């Protein structure tokens, strides 16, 4: 008869420990989770800012690439015209 009382006592001890631990963790982790949520929100806003800056940078690069292509086209035209008409000194 001793075995069931011992296992019952052990089960009650584990249950009490589990409840105390869950209560303790709930109370002690409220502040860190609050800080974590605040940090995550700040990171999200920073990420959004970086995405806007990235789009702005990509537009500027696209504009520079367009001008580069136009200058290469003009350079090719000038070289073609220079080969077409020989120099006279």
Secondary structure, 3 states (H helix, E strand, C coil): CHHHHHHHHHHHHHHHHHHHHHHHHHHHHHHHHHHHHHHHHHHHHHHHHHHHHHHHHHHHHHHHHHHHHHHHHHHHHHHHHHHHCCCCC
